[in-house]
Amino acid sequence: MLFLASLSLSLLAVLSTAADSEEYIVSTAYTSYLGIRNTTYTNSVAFLGVPYAEPPIGALRFRAPKPLNYTRVKEEDAGKVQEVVEYPTFCVQASWGLGDEGGAGTEDCLKVNIWKPVGAKAGDNLPILFYIHGGGYVFGNPEAYPFDHWIHQSPNFVVVSVYYRLAAFGFLPTSDPEDLNAGLLDQIEALRWVKRNIAAWGGDPEKVTIVGESAGGSAVQLLLTASYEENEEPLFRAAIAQSVWRVPVPRVEDQLPLYEFFVGRLGCQVDDTDCLRNATVEDVARAQDAAVLGSFDGPYNTFHPVVDGQVITEYPTKVLLQERAKNVRLIVGATSNETDVYGTNLTETFLRTWPAMGVKDVEDVLALYPEEDFESEDQRFQVATGESLLLCAREIVAENHSNLVPVWAYRYNEPNPTLNTTVVTHAAEIWWMHLGVGGGFNGTVTFTPLTSDQTAFAQELIAYWISFVREGDPNARRLPGSPFWPEYQSSREVEEKKRIVLQKSGDGSHTEDEPWDELERCKVIAGKAEVMQN
């Protein structure tokens, strides 16, 4: 039985601020926040919707995030404790393109959710998991990723999940370079807020691990290869990239036709930013949906991160191949079958997905998948698109980053049981790791309760992740009986590379060799980074 998002707190258990609520108050240098303890996962206290930047409304719409004005907050709060006990409204959503309309949510969404152990206090110096949600950079709601049960399982770390602007609100290709990739800059600003303030929750700002899946995994890869830290201390010490989404990171000029279409739909001139900032949220949402849903006749029809020349200065694959990514420990992996997508024309699909590719480039990639190697064209379609879009990120990142620091690779191989399929599709592990979550249109969230044996497998997965966050090694605090997870070693070191297979069925989780044919295909795909723009 599914429970709607409005009842999600009930699913997580009745939450209460008891008479002794002072225990759940955290005081920063500028204000105090009252959190809420979960009465099922009793080791956890949540602080939901803590602002980390100024509201990006009015003159700040489409601009880089403005750091939180601590003086303003202190004066406005005037010593009053701020209750942060309910999930905030999520950032404005775009359409899924499945008969829905975008526009749900709010612009005033630059906030974080924080979970800490009961009793954690300043000076405890607990490690931090910083979570970036997926959703194609166009939709997503952090309420779908609760962490109370993670803290309850291991009350020795702190979790922060970030709300960041989406679609046109977060990735409008404006004429001002400083405002490009505002949604990615939101994530960076949230990390800076964590650096300055998380100690009040008992966290150690020097022990941050960034974690993300799908577009969140893509964001992790961008943060690993970005150029934003030249004049500041590192914002994180480790990373977990789940199912990195390898769509193009185009040049700004590639996105200009989309920008002109969007502006025209709003009845504005290209250089009239005041007109854009005065448009209603509803009109902006309709304009961005028109582009995504097909009214815009151009190759780059979605608002995504772009090469901005400042934070993203080049394609991330190029940085990885040249071993210039940030020198942090890493877990990287993908599901077994990432794309459960089929079509009739692979060449057309590749050209539409990666518009800078030429026919010869596509032929080079498709030659890696001879028809005789597959039982059907559908299977060939699935494997070819899945490796270029998602799976090869594991090989590209692991093969090159492991020359710098320890890396652990995985293949996730347990399906989402609510989908009634044996195919282990994209995001299958999210259901297990976050209380049977399912997402819906317009930011809605559903949950399906796990059985006891499902919970046991979920705890195994979570233990590996927590161990990495706490110790920089997924093995250090894995559950008793869970298999040892060997480090991935690049071709410079060994011929046989190991990864873990995470599964509940069969004999359970185990290790396997990285298939050489898969690795060789991904090397060819990595060599197409310039034309795939990723």
Secondary structure, 3 states (H helix, E strand, C coil): CCECHHHHHHHCCCEECCCCHHHHEEECCCCEEECEEECCCCCEEEEEEEECECCCCHHHCCCCCCECCHHHHHHHHCCCCEECECCCCCECCCCCCCCCCCCCCECCCCEEEEEEECCCCCCCCEEEEEEECCCCCCCCCHHHCCCHHHHHHCCCCEEEEECCCCHHHHHCCCCCHHHCCHHHHHHHHHHHHHHHHHHHHCEEEEEEEEEEECHHHHHHHHHHHCCCCCCCCCCCCEEEEECCCCCCCCEHHHHHHHHHHHHHHCCCCCCCHHHHHHCCHHHHHHHHHHHHCCCCCCCCCCCCCCECCCCCCCCHHHHHHCCCCCCCEEEEEEECCCCCCCCCCHHHHHHHHCCCCCHHHHHHHHCCCCHHHCCCHHHHHHHHHHHHHHHHHHHHHHHHHCCCCCEEEEEECCCCHHHCCCCCCCCHHHHHHCCCEEECHHHCEEECCCCHHHHHHHHHHHHHHHHHHHHCCCCCCCCCCCCCCCCECCCCCCCCCEEEEECCCCCCCEEEECCHHHHHHHHHHHCCHHHHCC
